[in-house]
Amino acid sequence: MLSNESIFFTCFIVFVVVIMLVDLGAFSKRQSHIVSFKEAGIWSAIWVVLAISFYFFLKNYGYLVHGINDNYAHLENAKNLYAKHLTLFPDDFNKSLQIFQDNMALEYITGYLVEYSLSADNIFVFILIFSSFGIHEKFYKKILVWGISGAVILRFVFIFVGSALLQRFEWIVYIFGAFLVYTGGKLFFGNDEDEKIEPANHPVVKFVSKYMSVYKRNVIDHFFVRRKTDKKLFVTPLFVVVVVVAVTDLIFAVDSIPAIFSITKDPYIVFFSNVFAIMGLRSMFFFLSSIMGMFRFLKYGLAVLLTFIGVKMLAHHYLEAWGFTTMDSLYVIIGILGVAIGASLLFPKKEVEVVG
């Protein structure tokens, strides 16, 4: 028999899949096309509205996630697993439940903001992948939808394995924290030289080519093709790029997922915030790819953000003793991002004038 958590999780996945298919155009004849600025803006807004709406859903109906249903013992068990810092009232179930739900909603929206911010660099990498593999612009949307859908499955495994390890070995939080501080410092002091991708030498391309039959020519708008002579099934170069996008997103998740675990220990909240952030970012790709160059200080803001979260994980016992809450973390995160974006707009990069 399925648990209440499994039922809710399944319903959530079905909901996301339906929205994704509508976004892709699965129910229309116009699937592969160049995404206009207007279309990108509309879908970006839709995903943001859905993400914010889910915040209010958790605030009012968060009990459905863990199937608490008027059972204080179940509520206390969920609290001990995912929110030990909360103070509940055994003689007032409704008040205790609202405290728990408010905390879930706050952790979700904070995690969503962190994930959305840290995934901004994905835009640059996706552009690099498409240009290196010579992908036509009208296939960008299809590749991103299926590539990031694959990434959602990989992140699901990553998140729930990470959660299980954190619950069993609490000291892992210090490894996560040290890694985030290191990553933040590396990002802050790293150079801005453009990286290049050589498709033939890419590890993912080599792996797929080794274990699957790859069709050597591009087949317009198809991931699979069957050879007429012997009916052998091949994957197309377009499919290979989808795998590259999915694996690349998972690599980026190596720092963003531990960052969200500094905010919440609830794997469902981590997953929900991840899904809304990366699905929204996929739409935002078309909306922001042409103007991301304006935010010259965003890289440094993200570096400071990672470092802050890493320090928070390393010193979480002291911060909890001082009364540093999730709301305080949210204020700091908004402040860091606000300063980075504001500085970028106030002090834009000066264009170098070529003389002669």
N, C-alpha and C positions, 0 to 999 in steps of 0.2 A: 504493500500500500504506500502511495506517495505521501510524503510529508507536506505540511502546509507551505514550507519554504520552497520545496521542489515545484509545487503547483504554481505559486506566485512567480517563481523564476521562469518557469515554462511560459506562462502568460506574458511576462515581460519580453522574452525572446521573440514570441510570435508577434507581439505588437511592433517591436523594432524591425523585424523582417518585413512586415507589411508596409511600414513607412518607407523602408529602404527600397522595396520593389516599386512603390509609387514614384519615389524620387528617381529611380533608374529609368522609369518609363516602361516597365514590364507589361503594363496593360495598354500600351499605345504602340503605334507603328514607328515611332520616332525615338528609338533607343540610342543609337550612336549619332551624336551631333555635337557641334561646337557650342559649348555652354556660354550663353550671353551674360554680360555683367548683371542685367536685370534678373535673370533666372537664378544666378548664383546668389544674389542678394536676397531673393525671396526664400530660397531653401536654407540659406544661412540663418535667416530670421526665424523660420519654422523650427529648426533644430534648437535654437536658443530658447524659443518660447516653450518647446516641449521640455527642455532641461529645467527651466524655471518652474514650469507647471508641476514637474515631478518633485521639486522641493516642497511645494505646498501639499502635494499628495502625501509625502512622507510625514509632514507635520501633522496631518489630520488622520491618515490611515496607515501610518508606518507599522502598526501592529500586525498588518497582513503579511508583511515580509517574513516575520518569524512566527506567525500564527499564534499570537499570544492569547487572544480570545478570553478575556475576563479571568485569567488564571494568574494570580500574583506569583506563584511559584515559578511559572514559565517566564514571567517578566523578570524576576530576580535572576533566573538562570541566564537569560539573554544579557542582562546587565553585567553579570560576573564574567561572561565570555568576552563581551565587546566594549563595555563602558564601565570599568571598575570604579572610575572616579566619581560617578554619579551618586547622589544621595537620594534614596527613595523612601517612601512612607508606607510601611506595611498596612497601616490602618486606613489608607486612602489610595485605593487602587487607581482611580481615575486620574488623580493628581500625579501619581508616580508614572503612569503610562504616558501622560502628556510630557513630563520631563524627559522620558526616554525618547519619545517621538521628536521632540524639539531638538534633542541632541543628534539624533539620526539625520534630521533635515539639515542642521548646521554643518555636520561633518560631510554630508553629501555635497552641499554647494561649495564648501571650501575645497574639497577634493576635486570637484569639477573645474573650479577656477585654476587650481594648480596644474591639472592635467591639460587643460586647454592652453595655458600659457607655455608649458614645457613642450607641447607638441607643435608650437609655432615653427620651430626649426625644420619640422618635417616638410613644410612647404618648399623650402629651398632644396631639400634632398629629392623630393618628388620631381621638381622641375629638372634637376640634374639627371635623374634616371630617365625621364621621358626624352630629353635632348640627346643623351648618350645612346639610347636604344633606337633613336629615330622614329619615335611614335607620333603619328598624326594627331593633331589637336582634338579631332572629333572622337577619338577613342579614349581620351583622358578620363572622362567621367565613368565609363564602363570599367576601366582598369582599376580606378580608385575605389569604386563601390565594391567590387569583388575582392580586390586586394586587401582592403581594410576589413571586409567581412571575415576573411581568413585570419586577419590579425586579431579580430575580436575573439575567435576560437582559441588562438594561441595565448592571448592575454588571460582568458578564462582559466586555462590550465596554470599559467604563471601565478595568477592572483590566489587561487585556492590552495595551491601547493605552498606558496609563500605564507599564507595565513596559517596553515597547519603547522608549518615550521616555527612561526612566531609564537603560537600557543604552546608548542612543545618545548622550544628552546628560546626563552625570552632574551638571552644574550645576543641573538642574531640581530636585534635592533641596533646594537652598537656597530656591527659590521655594516649594516645599511647606512647608518649615520656617517661613519668614516668614509664610505664610498661616495656619498653625496657631497661631503666637504671636498674630497679629492676632485670629483667631477666638476664642482663649481669653480674651484681654483684653476683647473685645466681649461675650462671654458672662458674664464675671465682673462687669462694670460695667453690663450691660444691665438695663433695668427689668423688672418682673414683670407689667406690665399685660397683661390678656388680649387676644389678637388675635382679630379676627373675620374670617370668610370669607363673602364674598357670592358664592354659587354662580353667578349670572348674569354676574358680572364676573371670574370666575376665569380666568386665561390658558389653562389646560388645557381648560376648558369651551368657551371661545371657539374654540380651535384645533380641537377635535373637532367642534363644531357647524359649522365652516367647511368641513371636508373629509369629513364623514360625515353621513348622515341620522339625526337623533336623534328618536326617538319622544317626543312631548310629554307623554305620560301614563306613570305607573309601571305596569310589567307585572310582576306578582308572580313573583319568583324566576327571571327570565329576563334574559339579556344581549342577546339578539337577538329580533326579532319581525318577521314578514312580514305586510304588509297584505293583507287578503283581496281587496280590489277589484282591485289591479293587481300583486299578488305582489311589491311592492317591499320590500327588506330594510332594516330600521332597527336601530340600536343603541338600547338603553334607557337611562334615567337611571342604572340600576344599573351598566351597563357604563362610563358616564362616570366614576362614582365610583371604579371599579377603576383607570382610567387616572390619575385624580388621586392615588390612593394610590401607584401605581407611580412616578410622576414625583416626588412628594413624597419618597419614600424615596431616589430617586437624588440629589435635592438634598442630603439629609442625608449621602449617601455622599461628597460633595465634600470634607468634612473627615475623615471616618472612614477612607476608603481611603488617602489620603496618610499618615495616622497609622500605619497598618499597614505601609506601605512603609518606615517608619523602623525597623521591626523585622526585616523580611525583604525581599529583592529577588526572591524566588521567586513568580511570579504564581499558581502553583497553590496554594501555601500561603495566599496572600492570599485567593484565591477560596474555598478550603475553609473558612477561618475565617469569612469573610463569610456563606457559605450557612448554616452551622450557627448562627451568631449571629442572623441575621435571621429564619430559620425558627423558631428557638426563641423569639425575641422575639414573633413573631406569636401563639404559644400563650400566652406570658407576658402579653400584652395583657389577656386576660380575667382572669388571675390577679392582676395588679398594678394594673389601672386604678382600682380602688376604694381602694387604699392608697398610691398613689404620692405623695399629698399629705403623707404622714408624713415623707418624705425631703426636708426643706426645704433642707438644705445640699448635696444631690446636685449641683445646678446648679453650685455653686462648686467642688465636687470635680472635675467634668468640665472646668470652665474651667482649673483648675490642671493637670489631666491633659493637655489639649490643649497648654497652654503648655510643659509639660515635654517632650512629644514634639517640639514645634516647635524648642525649644532643642537637643534631642538631635540633630535633623537638621542644624541650622545648625553645630553643633560636633562632628559625628560623627568627624572626623579626630582631633581632640584627645582625645575620649573613648575611641576605639579605642587610641590611643597610651597612655592611662592604664590600659588594661585593663578598661574598662567594658563588661560583657557583656550579652547578652540576658537572662540570669538576673537581673542587677542591675536591668535595666529592669522585669522582672516584679515584683521585690520593691517597687520604687518605686510601680508602678501599683497593686498590692494595697494598699500603705500609704496612698496617696491616697484610694482608694475606701473603705477601712476607716475612715479618719478621718472622711470625709464622712458615711458611713452611721451610724457610732457617734455623732457629734455630733448628727445628726438625731434619733436615738432618745433621747439623754441630754437634749437641749434642744429638746423639741417646741414647735411654734408655739402660742402662747397664744391661745385663743379670745377674741374681743372681746365682752364682755357689753353688750348694748344695753339701756339704761335708759330708761324712759318709754314 
